[in-house]
Amino acid sequence: MHEVMEAHEAGEHHEENPFLMPVAVTLSILAVLVAIATLLGHRASTEEVILQNKATDTWALFQAKNIRLHEMQGVADMLGTFTPVEKEKAEALREKYASEAERYSKEKDETSERAKELEAERDLVGRRGDRYDAGEVVLEIALIVCSLTLLTKKRIFWFSGIALGVVGFVVTASGFLLR
């Protein structure tokens, strides 16, 4: 045990593995990239859930407006069908309910469009999140493959880890390009 410590202190360990420093730097860079990809993936997932909630709330508002629209149309139809005692008052009420029905019809259409926009935005954020998650996985694999260099002392693992790291970085960065 004493000999191992002396050899390590004398720097013999670096002579045994000349890849130690460059591989360590590569591993550090890959670890930072994994952390960034993980953070982006988590943020995208959170944003996707928030957008889904907003879309759901907007569709609920659409349903409420649709129900009110049908109520107003029903009352206006009844006032136009029955023979009232006071025709002017009934006609004024029918006009009021008919205009309310028209208003709800317009608002319902606007609400539907807004809900569809939120769903489209949610889908985009979901696709971005998928890219970030895929990039994270490739970067983690690159980290593992690159670390095999320290165990095997074979450059092929280091170069393979670097190549996978570049692929992982490109996949993660491609999430920013989605529109």
CYANA upper distance limits for C-alpha pairs under 8 A (distance plus 0.5 A):
  1 MET  CA      5 MET  CA      7.05
  2 HIS  CA      6 GLU  CA      6.81
  3 GLU  CA      7 ALA  CA      6.57
  4 VAL  CA      8 HIS  CA      6.65
  5 MET  CA      9 GLU  CA      6.62
  6 GLU  CA     10 ALA  CA      6.55
  7 ALA  CA     11 GLY  CA      6.93
  7 ALA  CA     12 GLU  CA      5.83
  7 ALA  CA     13 HIS  CA      7.25
  8 HIS  CA     12 GLU  CA      6.29
  8 HIS  CA     13 HIS  CA      5.87
 11 GLY  CA     15 GLU  CA      7.40
 12 GLU  CA     16 GLU  CA      6.85
 13 HIS  CA     17 ASN  CA      7.00
 14 HIS  CA     18 PRO  CA      6.25
 14 HIS  CA     20 LEU  CA      7.31
 17 ASN  CA    150 LEU  CA      7.99
 17 ASN  CA    153 LYS  CA      7.09
 19 PHE  CA     23 VAL  CA      6.19
 19 PHE  CA    149 THR  CA      8.10
 19 PHE  CA    150 LEU  CA      7.77
 19 PHE  CA    153 LYS  CA      7.71
 19 PHE  CA    155 ARG  CA      8.44
 20 LEU  CA     24 ALA  CA      6.38
 20 LEU  CA    150 LEU  CA      7.17
 21 MET  CA     25 VAL  CA      6.73
 22 PRO  CA     26 THR  CA      6.65
 23 VAL  CA     27 LEU  CA      6.51
 23 VAL  CA    146 CYS  CA      7.64
 23 VAL  CA    147 SER  CA      7.91
 23 VAL  CA    149 THR  CA      7.89
 23 VAL  CA    150 LEU  CA      8.03
 23 VAL  CA    158 TRP  CA      7.28
 24 ALA  CA     28 SER  CA      6.67
 25 VAL  CA     29 ILE  CA      6.77
 26 THR  CA     30 LEU  CA      6.64
 26 THR  CA    146 CYS  CA      8.33
 26 THR  CA    162 ILE  CA      7.97
 27 LEU  CA     31 ALA  CA      6.53
 27 LEU  CA    143 LEU  CA      6.52
 27 LEU  CA    146 CYS  CA      7.41
 27 LEU  CA    147 SER  CA      7.55
 28 SER  CA     32 VAL  CA      6.83
 29 ILE  CA     33 LEU  CA      6.79
 30 LEU  CA     34 VAL  CA      6.60
 30 LEU  CA    139 LEU  CA      7.03
 30 LEU  CA    140 GLU  CA      8.27
 30 LEU  CA    142 ALA  CA      7.93
 30 LEU  CA    143 LEU  CA      6.47
 30 LEU  CA    165 GLY  CA      7.11
 31 ALA  CA     35 ALA  CA      6.74
 31 ALA  CA    140 GLU  CA      8.36
 31 ALA  CA    143 LEU  CA      7.53
 32 VAL  CA     36 ILE  CA      6.77
 33 LEU  CA     37 ALA  CA      6.61
 33 LEU  CA    136 GLU  CA      8.48
 33 LEU  CA    139 LEU  CA      7.66
 33 LEU  CA    169 PHE  CA      7.74
 34 VAL  CA     38 THR  CA      6.50
 34 VAL  CA    136 GLU  CA      5.95
 34 VAL  CA    139 LEU  CA      6.27
 34 VAL  CA    140 GLU  CA      6.90
 35 ALA  CA     39 LEU  CA      6.64
 36 ILE  CA     40 LEU  CA      6.68
 37 ALA  CA     41 GLY  CA      6.58
 37 ALA  CA    132 TYR  CA      5.98
 37 ALA  CA    133 ASP  CA      7.42
 37 ALA  CA    135 GLY  CA      7.08
 37 ALA  CA    136 GLU  CA      5.69
 37 ALA  CA    172 THR  CA      6.85
 38 THR  CA     42 HIS  CA      6.69
 38 THR  CA    132 TYR  CA      7.64
 38 THR  CA    133 ASP  CA      7.41
 38 THR  CA    136 GLU  CA      6.57
 39 LEU  CA     43 ARG  CA      6.63
 40 LEU  CA     44 ALA  CA      6.57
 40 LEU  CA    129 GLY  CA      7.78
 40 LEU  CA    132 TYR  CA      6.73
 41 GLY  CA     45 SER  CA      6.69
 41 GLY  CA    128 ARG  CA      8.48
 41 GLY  CA    129 GLY  CA      5.47
 41 GLY  CA    130 ASP  CA      7.93
 41 GLY  CA    132 TYR  CA      5.51
 41 GLY  CA    133 ASP  CA      6.02
 42 HIS  CA     46 THR  CA      6.72
 42 HIS  CA    129 GLY  CA      8.20
 43 ARG  CA     47 GLU  CA      6.63
 44 ALA  CA     48 GLU  CA      6.51
 44 ALA  CA    125 VAL  CA      6.46
 44 ALA  CA    126 GLY  CA      7.31
 44 ALA  CA    128 ARG  CA      7.45
 44 ALA  CA    129 GLY  CA      5.50
 45 SER  CA     49 VAL  CA      6.85
 45 SER  CA    125 VAL  CA      8.25
 45 SER  CA    126 GLY  CA      7.42
 45 SER  CA    129 GLY  CA      6.71
 46 THR  CA     50 ILE  CA      6.81
 47 GLU  CA     51 LEU  CA      6.61
 47 GLU  CA    122 ARG  CA      8.26
 47 GLU  CA    125 VAL  CA      7.65
 48 GLU  CA     52 GLN  CA      6.63
 48 GLU  CA    122 ARG  CA      5.70
 48 GLU  CA    123 ASP  CA      8.15
 48 GLU  CA    125 VAL  CA      6.37
 48 GLU  CA    126 GLY  CA      6.51
 49 VAL  CA     53 ASN  CA      6.75
 49 VAL  CA    122 ARG  CA      8.44
 50 ILE  CA     54 LYS  CA      6.79
 51 LEU  CA     55 ALA  CA      6.58
 51 LEU  CA    118 LEU  CA      6.72
 51 LEU  CA    119 GLU  CA      7.72
 51 LEU  CA    121 GLU  CA      7.90
 51 LEU  CA    122 ARG  CA      5.96
 52 GLN  CA     56 THR  CA      6.58
 52 GLN  CA    118 LEU  CA      7.95
 52 GLN  CA    119 GLU  CA      7.31
 52 GLN  CA    122 ARG  CA      6.86
 53 ASN  CA     57 ASP  CA      6.61
 54 LYS  CA     58 THR  CA      6.59
 54 LYS  CA    115 ALA  CA      8.40
 54 LYS  CA    118 LEU  CA      7.61
 55 ALA  CA     59 TRP  CA      6.64
 55 ALA  CA    115 ALA  CA      5.49
 55 ALA  CA    116 LYS  CA      8.02
 55 ALA  CA    118 LEU  CA      5.93
 55 ALA  CA    119 GLU  CA      6.58
 56 THR  CA     60 ALA  CA      6.72
 56 THR  CA    115 ALA  CA      8.14
 57 ASP  CA     61 LEU  CA      6.79
 58 THR  CA     62 PHE  CA      6.69
 58 THR  CA    111 THR  CA      7.03
 58 THR  CA    112 SER  CA      8.10
 58 THR  CA    114 ARG  CA      7.79
 58 THR  CA    115 ALA  CA      5.92
 59 TRP  CA     63 GLN  CA      6.73
 59 TRP  CA    111 THR  CA      7.93
 59 TRP  CA    112 SER  CA      7.38
 59 TRP  CA    115 ALA  CA      6.55
 60 ALA  CA     64 ALA  CA      6.77
 61 LEU  CA     65 LYS  CA      6.68
 61 LEU  CA    111 THR  CA      7.76
 62 PHE  CA     66 ASN  CA      6.57
 62 PHE  CA    108 LYS  CA      5.91
 62 PHE  CA    111 THR  CA      6.15
 62 PHE  CA    112 SER  CA      6.70
 63 GLN  CA     67 ILE  CA      6.64
 64 ALA  CA     68 ARG  CA      6.75
 65 LYS  CA     69 LEU  CA      6.47
 65 LYS  CA    104 TYR  CA      6.30
 65 LYS  CA    105 SER  CA      8.15
 65 LYS  CA    107 GLU  CA      7.77
 65 LYS  CA    108 LYS  CA      6.16
 66 ASN  CA     70 HIS  CA      6.83
 66 ASN  CA    104 TYR  CA      7.62
 66 ASN  CA    105 SER  CA      7.83
 66 ASN  CA    108 LYS  CA      6.82
 67 ILE  CA     71 GLU  CA      6.76
 68 ARG  CA     72 MET  CA      6.59
 68 ARG  CA    101 ALA  CA      8.08
 68 ARG  CA    104 TYR  CA      7.54
 69 LEU  CA     73 GLN  CA      6.63
 69 LEU  CA    100 GLU  CA      8.06
 69 LEU  CA    101 ALA  CA      5.35
 69 LEU  CA    102 GLU  CA      8.15
 69 LEU  CA    104 TYR  CA      5.82
 69 LEU  CA    105 SER  CA      6.79
 70 HIS  CA     74 GLY  CA      6.48
 70 HIS  CA    101 ALA  CA      7.87
 71 GLU  CA     75 VAL  CA      6.76
 72 MET  CA     76 ALA  CA      6.59
 72 MET  CA     97 TYR  CA      5.76
 72 MET  CA     98 ALA  CA      7.13
 72 MET  CA    100 GLU  CA      7.04
 72 MET  CA    101 ALA  CA      5.65
 73 GLN  CA     77 ASP  CA      6.49
 73 GLN  CA     97 TYR  CA      7.39
 73 GLN  CA     98 ALA  CA      6.82
 73 GLN  CA    101 ALA  CA      6.25
 74 GLY  CA     78 MET  CA      6.65
 75 VAL  CA     79 LEU  CA      6.66
 75 VAL  CA     94 ARG  CA      7.88
 75 VAL  CA     97 TYR  CA      7.25
 76 ALA  CA     80 GLY  CA      6.74
 76 ALA  CA     93 LEU  CA      8.10
 76 ALA  CA     94 ARG  CA      5.15
 76 ALA  CA     95 GLU  CA      7.79
 76 ALA  CA     97 TYR  CA      5.83
 76 ALA  CA     98 ALA  CA      6.15
 77 ASP  CA     81 THR  CA      6.63
 77 ASP  CA     94 ARG  CA      8.12
 78 MET  CA     82 PHE  CA      6.59
 79 LEU  CA     83 THR  CA      8.48
 79 LEU  CA     84 PRO  CA      8.30
 79 LEU  CA     90 ALA  CA      6.69
 79 LEU  CA     91 GLU  CA      7.81
 79 LEU  CA     93 LEU  CA      8.04
 79 LEU  CA     94 ARG  CA      6.12
 80 GLY  CA     90 ALA  CA      8.38
 80 GLY  CA     91 GLU  CA      7.86
 80 GLY  CA     94 ARG  CA      7.13
 83 THR  CA     87 LYS  CA      8.19
 84 PRO  CA     90 ALA  CA      7.06
 86 GLU  CA     90 ALA  CA      6.77
 87 LYS  CA     91 GLU  CA      6.46
 88 GLU  CA     92 ALA  CA      6.65
 89 LYS  CA     93 LEU  CA      6.74
 90 ALA  CA     94 ARG  CA      6.53
 91 GLU  CA     95 GLU  CA      6.61
 92 ALA  CA     96 LYS  CA      6.69
 93 LEU  CA     97 TYR  CA      6.69
 94 ARG  CA     98 ALA  CA      6.47
 95 GLU  CA     99 SER  CA      6.57
 96 LYS  CA    100 GLU  CA      6.75
 97 TYR  CA    101 ALA  CA      6.57
 98 ALA  CA    102 GLU  CA      6.76
 99 SER  CA    103 ARG  CA      6.70
100 GLU  CA    104 TYR  CA      6.69
101 ALA  CA    105 SER  CA      6.60
102 GLU  CA    106 LYS  CA      6.91
103 ARG  CA    107 GLU  CA      6.71
104 TYR  CA    108 LYS  CA      6.27
105 SER  CA    109 ASP  CA      6.89
106 LYS  CA    110 GLU  CA      6.87
107 GLU  CA    111 THR  CA      6.50
108 LYS  CA    112 SER  CA      6.62
109 ASP  CA    113 GLU  CA      6.83
110 GLU  CA    114 ARG  CA      6.78
111 THR  CA    115 ALA  CA      6.67
112 SER  CA    116 LYS  CA      6.75
113 GLU  CA    117 GLU  CA      6.71
114 ARG  CA    118 LEU  CA      6.75
115 ALA  CA    119 GLU  CA      6.74
116 LYS  CA    120 ALA  CA      6.69
117 GLU  CA    121 GLU  CA      6.67
118 LEU  CA    122 ARG  CA      6.54
119 GLU  CA    123 ASP  CA      6.65
120 ALA  CA    124 LEU  CA      6.80
121 GLU  CA    125 VAL  CA      6.74
122 ARG  CA    126 GLY  CA      6.59
123 ASP  CA    127 ARG  CA      6.76
124 LEU  CA    128 ARG  CA      6.80
124 LEU  CA    178 LEU  CA      7.88
124 LEU  CA    179 ARG  CA      7.57
125 VAL  CA    129 GLY  CA      6.59
126 GLY  CA    130 ASP  CA      6.71
127 ARG  CA    131 ARG  CA      6.95
127 ARG  CA    175 GLY  CA      8.10
127 ARG  CA    178 LEU  CA      8.39
128 ARG  CA    132 TYR  CA      6.80
128 ARG  CA    175 GLY  CA      5.11
128 ARG  CA    176 PHE  CA      7.62
128 ARG  CA    178 LEU  CA      7.28
129 GLY  CA    133 ASP  CA      6.56
129 GLY  CA    175 GLY  CA      7.80
130 ASP  CA    134 ALA  CA      6.57
131 ARG  CA    135 GLY  CA      6.52
131 ARG  CA    171 VAL  CA      6.58
131 ARG  CA    172 THR  CA      6.15
131 ARG  CA    174 SER  CA      7.45
131 ARG  CA    175 GLY  CA      5.80
132 TYR  CA    136 GLU  CA      6.60
132 TYR  CA    171 VAL  CA      7.66
132 TYR  CA    172 THR  CA      5.20
132 TYR  CA    173 ALA  CA      8.26
132 TYR  CA    175 GLY  CA      6.79
133 ASP  CA    137 VAL  CA      6.85
133 ASP  CA    172 THR  CA      8.15
134 ALA  CA    138 VAL  CA      6.87
134 ALA  CA    168 GLY  CA      8.09
134 ALA  CA    171 VAL  CA      7.48
134 ALA  CA    172 THR  CA      7.72
135 GLY  CA    139 LEU  CA      6.56
135 GLY  CA    167 VAL  CA      8.24
135 GLY  CA    168 GLY  CA      4.90
135 GLY  CA    169 PHE  CA      6.80
135 GLY  CA    170 VAL  CA      8.03
135 GLY  CA    171 VAL  CA      5.47
135 GLY  CA    172 THR  CA      5.02
136 GLU  CA    140 GLU  CA      6.61
136 GLU  CA    168 GLY  CA      7.18
136 GLU  CA    172 THR  CA      7.66
137 VAL  CA    141 ILE  CA      6.76
137 VAL  CA    168 GLY  CA      8.07
138 VAL  CA    142 ALA  CA      6.63
138 VAL  CA    164 LEU  CA      6.99
138 VAL  CA    165 GLY  CA      7.48
138 VAL  CA    167 VAL  CA      7.73
138 VAL  CA    168 GLY  CA      5.34
139 LEU  CA    143 LEU  CA      6.66
139 LEU  CA    164 LEU  CA      7.22
139 LEU  CA    165 GLY  CA      5.72
139 LEU  CA    167 VAL  CA      8.43
139 LEU  CA    168 GLY  CA      5.41
139 LEU  CA    169 PHE  CA      7.66
140 GLU  CA    144 ILE  CA      6.87
141 ILE  CA    145 VAL  CA      6.60
141 ILE  CA    161 GLY  CA      8.23
141 ILE  CA    164 LEU  CA      7.94
142 ALA  CA    146 CYS  CA      6.38
142 ALA  CA    160 SER  CA      7.93
142 ALA  CA    161 GLY  CA      4.83
142 ALA  CA    162 ILE  CA      7.25
142 ALA  CA    163 ALA  CA      8.24
142 ALA  CA    164 LEU  CA      5.52
142 ALA  CA    165 GLY  CA      5.73
142 ALA  CA    168 GLY  CA      8.44
143 LEU  CA    147 SER  CA      6.66
143 LEU  CA    161 GLY  CA      6.86
143 LEU  CA    165 GLY  CA      8.05
144 ILE  CA    148 LEU  CA      7.06
144 ILE  CA    161 GLY  CA      8.07
145 VAL  CA    149 THR  CA      7.98
145 VAL  CA    157 PHE  CA      6.25
145 VAL  CA    158 TRP  CA      7.65
145 VAL  CA    160 SER  CA      7.44
145 VAL  CA    161 GLY  CA      5.64
146 CYS  CA    150 LEU  CA      8.47
146 CYS  CA    157 PHE  CA      5.87
146 CYS  CA    158 TRP  CA      5.12
146 CYS  CA    159 PHE  CA      7.99
146 CYS  CA    160 SER  CA      7.44
146 CYS  CA    161 GLY  CA      4.80
146 CYS  CA    162 ILE  CA      7.57
147 SER  CA    151 LEU  CA      7.76
147 SER  CA    157 PHE  CA      8.20
147 SER  CA    158 TRP  CA      7.95
148 LEU  CA    152 THR  CA      6.53
148 LEU  CA    153 LYS  CA      8.29
148 LEU  CA    157 PHE  CA      6.61
148 LEU  CA    158 TRP  CA      8.10
149 THR  CA    153 LYS  CA      5.43
149 THR  CA    154 LYS  CA      5.92
149 THR  CA    155 ARG  CA      6.83
149 THR  CA    156 ILE  CA      8.19
149 THR  CA    157 PHE  CA      5.79
149 THR  CA    158 TRP  CA      6.07
150 LEU  CA    154 LYS  CA      8.49
154 LYS  CA    158 TRP  CA      7.89
155 ARG  CA    159 PHE  CA      6.71
156 ILE  CA    160 SER  CA      6.40
157 PHE  CA    161 GLY  CA      6.40
158 TRP  CA    162 ILE  CA      6.72
159 PHE  CA    163 ALA  CA      6.64
160 SER  CA    164 LEU  CA      6.61
161 GLY  CA    165 GLY  CA      6.44
162 ILE  CA    166 VAL  CA      6.75
163 ALA  CA    167 VAL  CA      6.88
164 LEU  CA    168 GLY  CA      6.55
165 GLY  CA    169 PHE  CA      6.54
166 VAL  CA    170 VAL  CA      6.64
167 VAL  CA    171 VAL  CA      6.66
168 GLY  CA    172 THR  CA      6.62
169 PHE  CA    173 ALA  CA      6.50
170 VAL  CA    174 SER  CA      6.47
171 VAL  CA    175 GLY  CA      7.53
172 THR  CA    176 PHE  CA      8.38
173 ALA  CA    177 LEU  CA      7.85
174 SER  CA    178 LEU  CA      7.43
